[in-house]
Amino acid sequence: MAAAQADAVVWRNRALMVFDRVSVPVAVCDVYGQVVLANPAMAAECGATPGRLRGRQVLELFRPQEATQVERIVEALRLRHRSRYQVSVCWRAPGGAERHGELTADPVSDSVHETPALLVMLRVLGERPAPAPEPARVSAVERQVLVLLAGGATSARAARELGLSKDGLTYHLRRLSARWGAANRTELVARAYAFGVLPPGVWPPEARATEAEEE
């Protein structure tokens, strides 16, 4: 008996090793779709680790495209049918792309009388690239303030060129800093480039042409 238990532990460990190393996204779920175990490939599709997927609902991670498919599977499992079930799903990949594919669920258990677990495999069929972020919305005056700061202008010079008082320029700087969470002028300029307000690779700095400006 002890030898049989030891063999079972050895084979279980070997199975888990294969489970972790297989490149196909795979998870084991309970009959309600809650993740019990996930391999690294499945976790990578969700931008997480296997441990962080445990307890999550698989159909919240991968959104069904047809509700009727899920309803048929739920009814079949309630009746203890042992077929293979497929669900068309879509999900957001870690890089922001929208992917679509197919989840295949196979009921598995040691006997036909036990409530089965679900061995779930994911097949990626395609993806739509993430949309490019829109430039941040700024007013015409704020845009010109950023151009001057990026070019190295002092606050006094920027105020003079824009026809603003010192307090007027400070108002615009504080407004931008609060909106973008910038602690100083250097961070403010860096965010202007990162958010697409100022085009990179252009000197002297200039404002990016846009029709969308904040009032």
Secondary structure, 3 states (H helix, E strand, C coil): CHHHHHHHHHHHHHHHHHHHHCCCCEEEECCCCEEEEECHHHHHHCCCCHHHHCCCEHHHHCEECCHHHHHHHHHHHHCCCCCCEEEEEEEECCCCCEEEEEEEEEEECCCCCCCCEEEEEEEEEEEECCCCCCCCCCCHHHHHHHHHHHCCCCHHHHHHHHCCCHHHHHHHHHHHHHHHCCCCHHHHHHHHHHCCCCCCCCCCCCCCCCCCCCC
